[in-house]
Structures are given as structure tokens and as C-alpha cells.
Amino acid sequence: MATIKPVVVDLSHWDPAEDYDEVKAAGIVGVIYKATEGQSYTDPTYVQQQHAAKAAGLKWGAYHFADGSSVEGQIENFLRFASPDPDELFCLDWEDNGGDKMSADAAEWWIERVENALNRPHECVVYSGNTAKEALGNDENDFFGARRLWLCQYGSTPSWQASWEAYWLWQFTDGQVGPTPHTINGIGPCDINSYDGAVEQLIAEWASGKPQPPQPQPPQPGRNVVNVLITAPPGVIVQVRQRTFTIENPRPPRIRG
């Protein structure tokens, strides 16, 4: 049986949060909210919930609920309405949708076009369970495998399609079926997700899937600060020396007449 660490919820107009301060106090650190569906639907609660969650200090993400209609229309709908910021997660919800499901080719197209439009290659999260297993079979698909899997499976022992070595998030319950807990303070019964790593790691990799470098601190008044970011491959030792010097009685600039 897999260990369950409930730290992320995914919501929509069916179950919006009533109090995000309570949600955060319950140990939740991130919210992934339905933004769009198909070519025209936009969730009327999205913007208000987004503002409230971020005001409470929670990480935010947006998902598109895919269907079998025109991929171009679905891409335009999501980009026009959600337009996720660089610090916000974005996701394709690829599931059966009452038989009106998106094909694997269409899912690839949606993901690639949205990533290109946002200039965020390989950052789209793929939400799926049986749909991915049925569409991809036992084959390893490099395109899907290069992106994070948000696994939907309401059982105690998760399993996933061969394209991924591991899942990133695991939706273990819809608020009724699956392991407990089924409810979160400030929301009630809802979709709840487990993350295997440390909360700090989840926060650091939330939007991109890669830990982000810490933001430089603003210089203190009256001090000169030089910020240096050095990127090196693993195994390379970087040595940095600081040389300080003082300029006394600097010469005024020469003015040519």
C-alpha cells in the first residue's frame, strides 16, 4: 500500500473552497482548478477562487478538461481564458469524458501548442489514468513520458502507463471513492492528491517541474550588491573568490567644451 500525503486539491465550480485559510491550515499547499472545457466553456468560479487561494499563500494551477472536439478551438479557449502566469501550473485533463474523449494525437497537439504559446516547453502536466493506459497500450511514448504524470487512480496501490517511470501527483480519491481522507477543512469532500516528496520540493518545482533558483534578495539601503548566478553540470566544482577594493576620491568626469 502506497503512503498517502494529501497536499494538493483539485476543484471546480462543483466544489469551490469556502475558506482557503482553513484549506492551508489543513496542510494543503497547492490548488489545481478547472479553467476550461472543450472549445467554449469557462468555469465561472475560476477567477474569484484563484484570487482567494493565492491571497492565502497557496500555489495555483489551471487545468483544461479535454473532449473530442476541435483541438484548435480547445487550445484557443484555454489560452484566452486561463493564460497561466509563469509561477502557475497548467495541465491537460485527459480522461474519458463520457465517451467524448480526446485522442492521443490530439492530446499531443494540445500540449505542444499550449507549451509553445506560453514558451514553457515540457511543463504541461498530464492528468490521466485508464485513458492513457488504453490509448498508449504497453508502449513507451517519449512525448508523454517527458512530461509530469498526474495519476488518477482510486486504489491503495497505484499503477500507471509505461511511458512514465513514476507519477508526480496521485489523485487517490474523488471525495467518496478511494483511500481516506475524503474531505478537507474549508472545502468538504473533494478530489485530493498525494505527493511523495517533501513539501518544499513540491513548492519549488510546482510550475515547471524543475526546482527554481532562489530569487535574489533586494539590496539593503546604502549597500552595493552584485548578484551572480552560476550554472554548471553535475560533477563540476565551481570556485568563487571575492576581491574587494575601495575607490578613494574618484576623479570627476572630464567635460569637453
C-alpha positions as CSV (number, residue, x, y, z in Angstrom):
1,M,0.0,0.0,0.0
2,A,1.4,3.4,-1.0
3,T,1.9,6.1,1.5
4,I,-0.6,8.9,1.2
5,K,0.5,12.5,1.8
6,P,-2.5,14.8,1.0
7,V,-1.1,18.2,0.0
8,V,-2.9,19.2,-3.2
9,V,-6.6,19.5,-4.1
10,D,-8.2,19.9,-7.5
11,L,-11.5,21.8,-7.7
12,S,-14.1,23.3,-10.0
13,H,-17.5,25.1,-9.8
14,W,-18.9,21.8,-8.4
15,D,-16.9,22.1,-5.2
16,P,-15.2,25.5,-4.7
17,A,-13.5,26.2,-1.5
18,E,-15.3,28.2,1.1
19,D,-12.2,29.3,3.2
20,Y,-8.7,28.9,1.8
21,D,-7.1,29.9,5.1
22,E,-8.7,26.7,6.5
23,V,-7.5,24.8,3.5
24,K,-3.9,25.9,4.1
25,A,-4.2,25.2,7.8
26,A,-5.2,21.6,6.9
27,G,-1.8,21.1,5.2
28,I,-2.7,21.8,1.6
29,V,-0.1,23.7,-0.3
30,G,-1.5,23.7,-3.9
31,V,-4.8,24.0,-5.7
32,I,-5.4,23.0,-9.3
33,Y,-8.6,24.4,-10.6
34,K,-10.7,23.7,-13.7
35,A,-10.4,26.7,-16.1
36,T,-11.9,25.5,-19.3
37,E,-13.6,22.6,-21.1
38,G,-13.9,21.9,-24.8
39,Q,-14.0,24.8,-27.1
40,S,-16.2,27.3,-25.2
41,Y,-16.8,26.5,-21.6
42,T,-15.1,28.6,-18.9
43,D,-15.5,28.0,-15.2
44,P,-17.4,31.0,-13.7
45,T,-15.8,30.5,-10.3
46,Y,-12.2,30.3,-11.5
47,V,-11.1,33.9,-11.2
48,Q,-12.6,34.5,-7.7
49,Q,-11.1,31.2,-6.4
50,Q,-7.8,32.0,-8.0
51,H,-7.5,35.3,-6.1
52,A,-8.6,33.8,-2.8
53,A,-6.2,30.9,-3.0
54,K,-3.2,33.0,-3.9
55,A,-4.1,35.5,-1.2
56,A,-4.0,32.7,1.3
57,G,-0.5,31.8,0.1
58,L,-1.3,28.6,-1.8
59,K,0.2,27.6,-5.1
60,W,-2.2,27.8,-8.1
61,G,-2.7,25.7,-11.2
62,A,-5.2,25.6,-14.1
63,Y,-6.5,22.5,-16.0
64,H,-8.3,22.1,-19.3
65,F,-10.9,19.3,-19.4
66,A,-10.4,17.8,-22.8
67,D,-13.1,16.4,-25.2
68,G,-13.2,15.1,-28.7
69,S,-14.0,18.4,-30.4
70,S,-11.6,20.6,-32.5
71,V,-8.2,20.8,-30.8
72,E,-7.6,24.3,-32.2
73,G,-10.7,25.5,-30.5
74,Q,-9.7,23.9,-27.2
75,I,-6.3,25.4,-27.4
76,E,-7.7,28.9,-28.0
77,N,-10.2,28.6,-25.2
78,F,-7.7,27.7,-22.6
79,L,-5.1,30.2,-23.6
80,R,-7.6,33.0,-23.9
81,F,-9.2,32.4,-20.5
82,A,-6.6,30.8,-18.2
83,S,-3.4,32.4,-19.6
84,P,-1.4,30.9,-16.7
85,D,1.4,33.0,-15.2
86,P,4.9,31.6,-15.1
87,D,4.5,30.6,-11.5
88,E,1.2,28.7,-12.2
89,L,1.0,25.1,-13.1
90,F,-1.0,24.2,-16.3
91,C,-2.5,20.8,-17.1
92,L,-4.4,18.8,-19.7
93,D,-7.1,16.7,-18.1
94,W,-7.1,13.7,-20.5
95,E,-9.9,11.3,-19.5
96,D,-12.9,9.5,-20.9
97,N,-15.4,12.5,-20.6
98,G,-18.5,10.3,-21.1
99,G,-17.1,8.7,-24.3
100,D,-16.3,12.1,-25.9
101,K,-12.6,11.8,-25.2
102,M,-9.6,13.4,-26.9
103,S,-7.3,11.1,-28.9
104,A,-3.7,10.6,-28.1
105,D,-2.6,12.5,-31.3
106,A,-4.9,15.4,-30.3
107,A,-3.6,15.4,-26.8
108,E,0.0,15.7,-28.1
109,W,-1.1,18.6,-30.3
110,W,-2.8,20.4,-27.5
111,I,0.1,20.0,-25.2
112,E,2.7,21.1,-27.7
113,R,0.8,24.1,-28.9
114,V,0.0,25.4,-25.5
115,E,3.6,24.9,-24.3
116,N,4.9,26.8,-27.3
117,A,2.4,29.6,-26.9
118,L,3.5,30.0,-23.2
119,N,7.2,29.5,-24.0
120,R,7.2,26.7,-21.4
121,P,8.5,23.5,-23.1
122,H,7.8,20.2,-21.3
123,E,6.0,21.9,-18.5
124,C,2.5,20.8,-19.1
125,V,1.2,18.3,-16.6
126,V,-0.8,15.3,-18.0
127,Y,-3.7,14.2,-15.9
128,S,-4.8,10.7,-16.8
129,G,-5.4,7.1,-15.6
130,N,-7.2,4.5,-17.7
131,T,-7.4,6.8,-20.7
132,A,-3.6,6.9,-21.1
133,K,-3.3,3.2,-20.5
134,E,-5.9,2.4,-23.2
135,A,-4.7,4.9,-25.7
136,L,-1.0,4.1,-25.4
137,G,-1.2,0.4,-24.6
138,N,2.1,-1.1,-23.3
139,D,4.3,1.1,-25.5
140,E,6.6,3.8,-24.1
141,N,5.7,7.1,-25.6
142,D,8.6,9.6,-25.3
143,F,6.4,12.6,-25.8
144,F,4.2,11.9,-22.9
145,G,6.9,10.4,-20.8
146,A,8.9,13.7,-21.0
147,R,6.1,15.4,-19.0
148,R,4.9,15.0,-15.5
149,L,2.1,12.5,-14.9
150,W,-0.8,13.4,-12.6
151,L,-2.2,9.9,-12.0
152,C,-5.9,9.3,-11.4
153,Q,-6.5,6.0,-9.6
154,Y,-8.7,5.4,-6.7
155,G,-7.0,2.4,-5.2
156,S,-4.4,1.8,-2.5
157,T,-1.7,0.6,-4.9
158,P,-1.3,3.0,-7.8
159,S,-0.1,1.7,-11.2
160,W,0.5,3.8,-14.4
161,Q,1.2,3.6,-18.1
162,A,4.7,2.5,-19.3
163,S,5.7,5.9,-20.7
164,W,6.3,7.2,-17.2
165,E,8.9,5.9,-14.7
166,A,6.8,7.4,-11.8
167,Y,3.8,9.6,-11.2
168,W,4.3,13.2,-10.0
169,L,0.9,13.6,-8.3
170,W,-1.6,10.9,-7.4
171,Q,-5.3,11.6,-7.2
172,F,-6.3,8.9,-4.8
173,T,-9.9,10.0,-4.1
174,D,-12.7,11.9,-5.6
175,G,-14.1,12.6,-2.1
176,Q,-16.1,9.4,-2.0
177,V,-14.2,6.6,-3.6
178,G,-10.6,5.6,-2.7
179,P,-8.5,5.8,0.4
180,T,-9.0,8.4,3.1
181,P,-9.1,11.3,3.7
182,H,-12.1,12.2,1.7
183,T,-12.6,15.8,3.0
184,I,-10.5,18.9,3.5
185,N,-11.4,21.6,6.0
186,G,-12.6,24.7,4.2
187,I,-13.9,22.6,1.2
188,G,-15.5,19.4,2.3
189,P,-15.5,16.2,0.1
190,C,-13.3,16.8,-2.9
191,D,-10.5,15.4,-5.2
192,I,-7.4,15.1,-3.1
193,N,-3.9,14.3,-4.3
194,S,-0.8,12.8,-2.7
195,Y,2.8,13.8,-3.3
196,D,5.7,11.6,-2.3
197,G,8.4,14.2,-1.8
198,A,8.9,17.0,0.7
199,V,6.5,19.9,0.6
200,E,9.4,22.2,0.0
201,Q,10.3,20.3,-3.1
202,L,6.7,20.4,-4.4
203,I,6.6,24.1,-4.0
204,A,10.0,24.6,-5.7
205,E,9.0,22.5,-8.8
206,W,5.3,23.4,-8.9
207,A,5.1,25.4,-12.1
208,S,7.9,23.9,-14.2
209,G,8.7,20.5,-12.8
210,K,12.2,21.7,-12.0
211,P,13.4,23.3,-8.8
212,Q,13.7,27.0,-9.4
213,P,16.8,29.0,-8.2
214,P,16.1,31.3,-5.2
215,Q,15.2,34.8,-6.1
216,P,17.9,37.3,-5.2
217,Q,17.2,39.5,-2.2
218,P,16.8,43.2,-2.8
219,P,19.9,45.2,-1.8
220,Q,19.9,46.9,1.6
221,P,19.8,50.7,1.5
222,G,23.3,52.1,1.4
223,R,24.9,48.9,0.1
224,N,26.2,47.9,-3.3
225,V,25.3,44.3,-4.1
226,V,26.4,42.1,-7.0
227,N,24.2,39.0,-7.7
228,V,25.9,36.2,-9.6
229,L,24.1,33.1,-10.8
230,I,26.4,30.2,-12.0
231,T,25.0,27.2,-13.7
232,A,27.2,24.1,-14.1
233,P,26.6,20.4,-14.9
234,P,26.8,17.8,-12.1
235,G,30.3,16.9,-11.1
236,V,31.8,20.3,-11.9
237,I,33.2,22.2,-8.9
238,V,32.7,26.0,-9.1
239,Q,35.1,28.1,-7.0
240,V,34.3,31.8,-6.5
241,R,36.7,34.4,-5.0
242,Q,35.6,37.8,-3.9
243,R,38.0,40.7,-4.4
244,T,37.1,43.9,-2.7
245,F,38.5,47.3,-3.4
246,T,37.8,50.9,-2.4
247,I,37.8,53.9,-4.7
248,E,39.0,57.0,-2.9
249,N,38.5,60.5,-4.2
250,P,37.1,59.4,-7.6
251,R,38.1,61.7,-10.4
252,P,35.1,63.8,-11.7
253,P,34.2,63.2,-15.3
254,R,36.1,65.4,-17.8
255,I,33.8,67.8,-19.6
256,R,34.9,68.7,-23.1
257,G,34.0,72.2,-24.2
